[in-house]
Amino acid sequence: MEFKDLIEKRYSVRGYQLKEVEEEKLEKVLDAARQAPTAVNKQPFRFIVVETKGREDELKRIYPVDWFTEAPLVICACAVKSESWTRRDGRNYVEVDTAIAMDHLILAATELGLGTCWIAAFDVDAAREVLKVPDDVEPLLFTPLGYPAAQPRGMGRKELVELVRYGHW
């Protein structure tokens, strides 16, 4: 698949089939995240892969919508600030690095016919408790991972002229 086709095909899936994700596909999407570029190649992230079957109620404490646990898997991208690079002015890149890794994971999933949905609006305290995340690690992003059962909702995108400046603001 051409890259342009891949990025146009990806959408936020809000409904999943009752079909397991093959182990080799899971490994491929996780490996795509591992290949993501990070500042000084520090890779200051970890992924927690959770099987949803039997854990629906506790996972809904994290993000309380039905389709979140319809997928057979939920993945949490965690940021490990102590392992990340910090620029001289104090700007730490842990969130950027973790987001790039999650984006690689999501695009790889799309290429393999799997659906995802980038989730940042979740209950952090519930995520920490349910997933037993240590205090020095931040649960940053979630995505369900499974075969789509829902169609895209037609989200528009701004035109390039609205987003790009050349040479100055």
C-alpha positions as CSV (number, residue, x, y, z in Angstrom):
1,M,0.0,0.0,0.0
2,E,1.3,3.5,-0.8
3,F,1.9,5.7,2.2
4,K,-0.6,8.3,1.0
5,D,-3.2,5.6,0.7
6,L,-2.4,4.3,4.2
7,I,-2.7,7.7,5.9
8,E,-6.0,8.4,4.1
9,K,-7.4,4.9,5.0
10,R,-6.7,5.3,8.7
11,Y,-9.6,6.5,10.8
12,S,-10.7,6.4,14.4
13,V,-12.6,3.1,14.8
14,R,-15.5,3.2,17.2
15,G,-16.8,-0.3,16.8
16,Y,-15.0,-3.7,16.7
17,Q,-15.7,-7.2,15.5
18,L,-15.6,-10.2,17.9
19,K,-12.5,-11.5,16.3
20,E,-9.1,-12.0,17.9
21,V,-6.0,-10.2,16.7
22,E,-3.4,-12.7,15.5
23,E,-0.2,-12.8,17.6
24,E,2.0,-12.1,14.5
25,K,-0.1,-8.9,13.7
26,L,0.2,-7.7,17.3
27,E,4.0,-8.3,17.2
28,K,4.2,-6.3,13.9
29,V,2.4,-3.3,15.2
30,L,4.4,-3.3,18.4
31,D,7.6,-3.6,16.4
32,A,6.5,-0.6,14.3
33,A,6.3,1.4,17.5
34,R,9.8,0.2,18.5
35,Q,11.2,1.5,15.2
36,A,9.8,5.0,15.7
37,P,12.3,7.8,15.8
38,T,12.9,9.4,19.3
39,A,15.1,12.1,20.6
40,V,18.6,10.8,20.9
41,N,17.1,7.3,20.2
42,K,16.2,7.1,23.9
43,Q,12.9,5.2,23.4
44,P,11.4,6.5,26.7
45,F,8.1,4.6,26.3
46,R,6.5,1.3,27.2
47,F,3.4,-0.3,25.9
48,I,0.9,-2.2,28.1
49,V,-1.1,-4.7,26.1
50,V,-4.4,-5.7,27.8
51,E,-6.8,-8.4,26.7
52,T,-10.2,-7.0,27.2
53,K,-12.2,-10.2,27.7
54,G,-13.2,-10.5,31.3
55,R,-11.8,-7.0,32.1
56,E,-14.4,-4.8,30.5
57,D,-15.7,-3.3,33.7
58,E,-12.3,-2.3,35.1
59,L,-11.2,-1.0,31.7
60,K,-14.4,1.1,31.4
61,R,-13.2,2.9,34.5
62,I,-10.4,4.2,32.4
63,Y,-12.5,5.2,29.4
64,P,-16.3,4.6,29.9
65,V,-17.6,3.9,26.3
66,D,-18.7,0.5,25.1
67,W,-16.6,0.3,21.9
68,F,-13.4,0.8,24.0
69,T,-13.7,-2.8,25.2
70,E,-15.3,-4.3,22.1
71,A,-11.8,-4.8,20.6
72,P,-10.0,-7.8,21.9
73,L,-7.0,-5.7,23.0
74,V,-6.4,-2.3,24.5
75,I,-2.9,-0.8,24.4
76,C,-1.7,1.9,26.7
77,A,1.4,3.9,25.7
78,C,3.3,5.0,28.8
79,A,5.9,7.8,29.0
80,V,9.0,7.2,31.1
81,K,10.3,10.8,31.7
82,S,13.4,9.6,33.5
83,E,14.6,7.9,30.3
84,S,13.9,10.7,27.9
85,W,16.1,13.5,26.4
86,T,15.8,17.1,27.6
87,R,16.8,20.0,25.5
88,R,19.1,22.7,27.0
89,D,16.2,25.0,27.7
90,G,14.5,22.3,29.8
91,R,12.0,21.0,27.3
92,N,11.6,17.3,27.8
93,Y,10.6,15.2,24.8
94,V,9.0,12.2,26.4
95,E,5.5,13.1,25.2
96,V,6.6,13.7,21.7
97,D,8.6,10.5,21.5
98,T,5.7,8.4,23.0
99,A,3.2,10.0,20.5
100,I,5.5,9.2,17.6
101,A,5.7,5.6,18.7
102,M,1.9,5.4,19.1
103,D,1.4,6.9,15.6
104,H,3.8,4.2,14.1
105,L,1.7,1.6,15.9
106,I,-1.6,3.0,14.6
107,L,-0.4,3.2,11.0
108,A,1.0,-0.3,11.1
109,A,-2.3,-1.5,12.4
110,T,-4.1,0.2,9.6
111,E,-1.8,-1.5,7.0
112,L,-2.6,-4.9,8.5
113,G,-6.4,-4.3,8.4
114,L,-6.8,-3.6,12.1
115,G,-8.6,-0.7,13.6
116,T,-7.5,1.8,16.3
117,C,-8.7,5.0,18.0
118,W,-6.3,7.5,19.5
119,I,-7.5,8.2,23.1
120,A,-6.1,10.9,25.3
121,A,-9.2,11.8,27.2
122,F,-9.1,9.0,29.8
123,D,-9.1,8.8,33.6
124,V,-5.4,8.8,34.5
125,D,-5.9,7.8,38.1
126,A,-8.0,4.8,37.0
127,A,-5.4,3.8,34.4
128,R,-2.7,3.9,37.0
129,E,-4.7,1.7,39.4
130,V,-6.1,-0.8,36.9
131,L,-2.8,-1.3,35.0
132,K,-0.6,-1.0,38.1
133,V,1.5,1.8,36.5
134,P,4.4,2.9,38.7
135,D,4.5,6.5,40.0
136,D,7.5,7.4,37.8
137,V,5.7,6.3,34.6
138,E,2.8,8.3,32.9
139,P,0.0,6.6,31.1
140,L,-0.2,8.9,28.1
141,L,-2.3,7.4,25.4
142,F,-4.6,4.5,24.7
143,T,-6.0,2.7,21.7
144,P,-8.2,-0.3,21.3
145,L,-6.8,-2.8,18.7
146,G,-9.0,-5.1,16.7
147,Y,-10.9,-5.6,13.5
148,P,-13.2,-2.7,12.6
149,A,-16.9,-3.1,12.6
150,A,-17.7,0.7,12.3
151,Q,-17.2,3.0,9.3
152,P,-15.4,6.3,9.3
153,R,-17.4,9.3,10.5
154,G,-16.3,11.8,7.9
155,M,-13.9,14.0,9.8
156,G,-12.7,16.8,7.5
157,R,-9.2,18.2,7.4
158,K,-8.0,21.8,7.0
159,E,-6.4,22.8,3.7
160,L,-2.6,23.2,3.6
161,V,-2.9,26.9,3.2
162,E,-4.4,27.1,6.7
163,L,-1.6,25.0,8.2
164,V,1.6,25.9,6.5
165,R,3.8,29.1,6.6
166,Y,6.9,29.5,4.5
167,G,9.9,31.5,5.8
168,H,8.0,33.2,8.6
169,W,4.7,33.3,10.4
